[in-house]
Amino acid sequence: MNTYILVISLIINAALLMAVLGIIPFLLYISVLINLALLWWSSRMISDMKDVESDVDTVLRDVDDFRQHLEKLYELEMYYGDETLASLIDHSRDTVNSILDFSYKHSLEIREIEEEEEFAENEEKEE
């Protein structure tokens, strides 16, 4: 209801402005309204992007924790050398890398998690 009243008020004000002052102030009024609408929309989209980025980071951390848990399980004597766990660990690494690619592609800034992953992979290669 309030939205309809606001829209009707803007239209009536625009018509009165054009009738009283002419076309130039009317066009300025329309320009200001469009700029305000675009500013509101842009801020809303940035907020949504930050929420998505935060959710992707949470998923990435969860999958990485799962991968680390699998690696610890694989190192136990009872499961050492089990091919099923080894393939599951490889699959979890692939999943983490896919999520990192997605996060890097759609993020607004460089992620610290990505740097930590690269550091951890380099340590594994050195060992």
Backbone torsions as a table, in degrees:
resi	resn	phi	psi	omega
1	MET	NA	-47.5	-179.6
2	ASN	-64.0	-32.8	179.1
3	THR	-65.1	-42.6	178.7
4	TYR	-63.4	-41.1	178.8
5	ILE	-63.9	-41.2	179.1
6	LEU	-64.1	-43.9	179.7
7	VAL	-64.8	-44.3	178.6
8	ILE	-62.1	-40.6	178.8
9	SER	-63.4	-42.0	178.9
10	LEU	-64.1	-40.2	179.7
11	ILE	-67.3	-44.4	179.7
12	ILE	-64.5	-42.6	178.0
13	ASN	-62.4	-38.6	178.5
14	ALA	-64.4	-43.8	180.0
15	ALA	-65.1	-42.5	178.3
16	LEU	-64.6	-40.7	179.4
17	LEU	-62.6	-42.0	179.6
18	MET	-69.0	-38.2	-178.2
19	ALA	-69.7	-37.5	-175.2
20	VAL	-85.6	-46.9	-171.5
21	LEU	-104.9	-17.3	178.1
22	GLY	111.2	-173.2	-172.4
23	ILE	-77.9	-34.9	-176.8
24	ILE	-63.9	-50.9	176.3
25	PRO	-61.9	-33.3	177.4
26	PHE	-63.2	-45.4	179.0
27	LEU	-65.7	-36.3	175.3
28	LEU	-63.2	-42.9	178.2
29	TYR	-60.3	-46.5	178.9
30	ILE	-63.6	-41.4	178.7
31	SER	-61.0	-43.7	179.0
32	VAL	-63.6	-42.3	178.7
33	LEU	-62.6	-42.9	179.3
34	ILE	-65.5	-42.4	178.5
35	ASN	-63.5	-41.4	177.3
36	LEU	-64.4	-40.3	178.5
37	ALA	-64.2	-42.8	178.9
38	LEU	-67.5	-35.5	176.5
39	LEU	-64.9	-45.1	177.9
40	TRP	-61.5	-46.1	-178.5
41	TRP	-63.8	-41.8	179.6
42	SER	-63.5	-44.1	179.2
43	SER	-64.8	-35.9	178.1
44	ARG	-67.3	-41.2	179.3
45	MET	-67.5	-38.1	177.3
46	ILE	-64.7	-40.9	177.7
47	SER	-62.5	-42.6	178.1
48	ASP	-64.3	-39.8	178.2
49	MET	-63.5	-39.5	178.4
50	LYS	-65.2	-38.0	177.2
51	ASP	-64.3	-43.6	178.6
52	VAL	-64.2	-42.8	179.3
53	GLU	-61.7	-40.8	177.7
54	SER	-64.1	-41.4	178.7
55	ASP	-65.2	-40.2	178.3
56	VAL	-64.4	-40.4	177.7
57	ASP	-62.6	-39.8	178.5
58	THR	-64.0	-45.2	178.1
59	VAL	-62.4	-41.9	179.7
60	LEU	-61.1	-45.0	178.7
61	ARG	-62.5	-42.7	179.8
62	ASP	-62.7	-44.5	179.8
63	VAL	-67.2	-38.4	178.4
64	ASP	-66.0	-40.4	175.5
65	ASP	-61.6	-39.6	177.7
66	PHE	-63.4	-42.8	179.0
67	ARG	-62.4	-43.5	179.5
68	GLN	-64.3	-38.2	177.9
69	HIS	-64.1	-42.1	177.6
70	LEU	-62.8	-41.0	179.6
71	GLU	-64.3	-39.4	176.8
72	LYS	-64.8	-39.8	178.2
73	LEU	-65.2	-40.5	-179.7
74	TYR	-64.6	-31.1	-178.7
75	GLU	-77.4	-12.4	177.1
76	LEU	-65.2	149.4	-177.5
77	GLU	-60.3	-37.1	-175.7
78	MET	-65.0	-33.8	-175.4
79	TYR	-109.0	0.1	-175.3
80	TYR	-61.9	127.3	179.4
81	GLY	89.7	-0.8	180.0
82	ASP	-69.5	123.0	-176.4
83	GLU	-69.7	-31.0	179.5
84	THR	-65.1	-45.4	178.3
85	LEU	-67.0	-36.6	178.9
86	ALA	-63.8	-42.4	178.2
87	SER	-69.1	-33.5	176.9
88	LEU	-66.4	-38.6	176.7
89	ILE	-64.9	-44.2	177.5
90	ASP	-61.5	-41.1	179.0
91	HIS	-64.4	-40.1	179.1
92	SER	-67.2	-34.6	175.6
93	ARG	-64.4	-42.8	177.5
94	ASP	-61.8	-39.7	178.8
95	THR	-65.0	-43.7	177.6
96	VAL	-60.7	-43.2	179.7
97	ASN	-65.2	-37.6	177.4
98	SER	-64.5	-42.5	179.3
99	ILE	-67.1	-37.6	176.7
100	LEU	-63.0	-42.0	177.1
101	ASP	-61.4	-43.8	178.1
102	PHE	-62.5	-45.2	-179.6
103	SER	-62.6	-43.1	-180.0
104	TYR	-66.1	-39.1	-178.3
105	LYS	-67.2	-36.2	-172.9
106	HIS	-110.3	6.6	-177.3
107	SER	-89.4	160.6	179.4
108	LEU	-92.1	-15.1	-179.6
109	GLU	-147.2	165.0	-179.2
110	ILE	-73.7	136.4	-174.8
111	ARG	-91.7	139.2	176.4
112	GLU	-70.7	-30.9	-179.1
113	ILE	-61.7	-38.4	179.2
114	GLU	-61.5	-42.0	179.2
115	GLU	-65.9	-39.6	178.2
116	GLU	-64.2	-39.7	177.5
117	GLU	-62.1	-46.8	179.2
118	GLU	-62.0	-39.3	178.5
119	PHE	-64.0	-44.0	-179.9
120	ALA	-65.5	-40.0	178.2
121	GLU	-65.2	-39.2	178.3
122	ASN	-65.4	-37.8	177.6
123	GLU	-65.1	-39.9	179.6
124	GLU	-65.2	-38.9	-179.9
125	LYS	-67.4	-35.0	-179.5
126	GLU	-69.8	-31.2	-179.1
127	GLU	-79.2	NA	NA
